[in-house]
Amino acid sequence: MRRGFYIGRFQPFHDGHYRVVEEIAADVDELVLGIGSAGDSHSTHDPFTAGERIMMIRQALADHELTVYAVPIEDLDRNAVWVSHVQSMTPEFDVAYSNNPLVVRLFEEKGVRVEGSPMFERDVLEGTEIRERMVRGDDWAALVPDAVAAVIREVGGVERITQVAETDTSIDE
């Protein structure tokens, strides 16, 4: 059995993430999805809680044949021990998937095999773009799996990000 690891903030889990999971599924029997920055929520950068992101992932991948474990990973501001931290929080895995140069370096230094993960339409399928569309009132739902859009609506995600994006200063200040 071959198990892979793929980390992301998944703020929110979007069609690009879904397609990466589909690509990785061709190489592994099981996939551990690390929910990065698990302690961050209720901001424009990280509007959703770790639990809400787990709901998004479970709902989006419910019909997928791949066994997926979604595991919250708290931030650790000590890069030298980050991989050990990840490994202590997750089931064992054989290969990590990432394009982030720091993440690749950290895993490789700990002897973990790393493969690049494919990227899809990064100009649009990107969390910042989706969150900005939510704040502007533009169409964001077309960029996420239907199940994720349902979770975001259920938790009042658009209302949350819109409210936290507001400022408490007046225009005259």
N, C-alpha and C positions, 0 to 999 in steps of 0.2 A: 504494500500500500504506500502510495506517495502522497504526502500532505504538503501543501503550499501555504505561504503567508503573504498577505497583501494588506498594507496599512494605508489608511486615509482618514481625513476628518469627516468625510461624507456629510457635508453641510450644504445641501442635502445629498443623499445618494441619488445620482442622476444617471441618465442614459449612457454616458461615457463610462461610469463605473460598472454599469450592468454589462456593457460590451467587453470590458476588461475581464470581468468574471467569466463571461462566456469563453473568451480566448484561453484563460488560465485553465478552465475546466477540461480542455483538451489534453492537458499535461498532468493533471493531478486527480486523485480519487476524492480528496477532501481539501477544503480551503478554510483557513483561519483568516477572518477579516478583522484586523485590528482597528478598533474605533479610536483614532488618535484624538488627543486633547479632550479626553472623556470628561474631565471636570469643568470644561468651559461650556457656557450656554447663555442665552438671553442677551446676546449682543448682535450687532450687525455682522460681525465676522463669524460668530459661532452661535446662531440663534437656537439651535436644537440641542436638547439634552442627549446624553449617551443613550438613555432608554428609548427616546423617540427615534434616534438613528438606528438602534437595533430593531425597532418596530418596522422602520422603512425597509431595512435590508431583509428581514424575515418575510415581510409581505411581498416585496419585489421578487424574491427568489423562491417563493413558496412552491411553485410548480417546476422548479429546476431540479434536474436529477442529481446534481452535485450536492454532497453533504457540506454544509457551510456552518462554521462556528463564528458568531459575531462576539468579539471580546473587547470590552472597554479597556483602553490603555491610558492611564493618567500621564500627564506630561512629567518629565523628569529632566531638569535642567543640568544634567551631568552626562554629556555625550559619551564619556568613556565607559559608563556602566549602563547605557540605555539598552543595548541588545540583551544584556543579562536581565534587565527589568522586564523587557518584552517577553523573553523566554520564561520568566517566572510567572507571568500572567496568562500564558497561552498553552494549548496542547503543543506537543513537540511537532516541529515541521522540518522538512527536508530542504526546502528552497524558499527564498524570499523573492518577491517581485516588487521592483521599484525602479524609478528613473531619477529619483532624488539623489544627487551626488553624495550628500552627507550620509543618507541612509545606506546607500550602496557601500560606502567606505566603512561605516560602522559594522555592518554585517560581515563584510569581507575580512575585516580585522579580527573578528571572532570566529572565522573559519566557516561561515555560513555561505553556501552557494547562492548567488543572486542572479536573477535574470531580469532583463528589462521588461516592463509591462507596456503593451501597446497603448497608444493614445488615439482618441477619436474626436475629430472636430473640436479641438481645444479652444478655438476662437469663440465657440458658443457653448459647448458642453464643459462648463467650468463653473464651480460653485459660486465664485464672485459674480459672474454674469447672471446666474439664476437668482441670487439674493438681491442684486440690484434691480432686476426685473420685478421682483416681489415688492420692493420699496416704491418703485415708480408706478406700479399698477399695470405693468405690461404682462404679456403672456409668458409665463414661466412653466406652466404645467406641461407644455409640449416637450419640455426638455428632461422630464423625469418619467420613470415608469408610472402607469396609472395608479398602481397600488401606493406608490410614494406620495403622489398628489393627494390621495385619499387620506393618508396619515397626516400630512401637513394640514389639510383642512380640518381633520378631527381634532388636532391639538391647537388649532388657532394660530398656526405658524406665520401666516401672512400678516395677521393683525399684530402679532408679537414683534416681528422684525420691523414693521412699519412704525410701531410705537417707539421701540428702542432707537430707531434711526432719527427720531425727532430731537430737536435741541431745545434746551430750556432758556436760550438767550433770545432776545428780541432782535429784529433786523436792524434797529437803530444802534445797537451796542457795538 
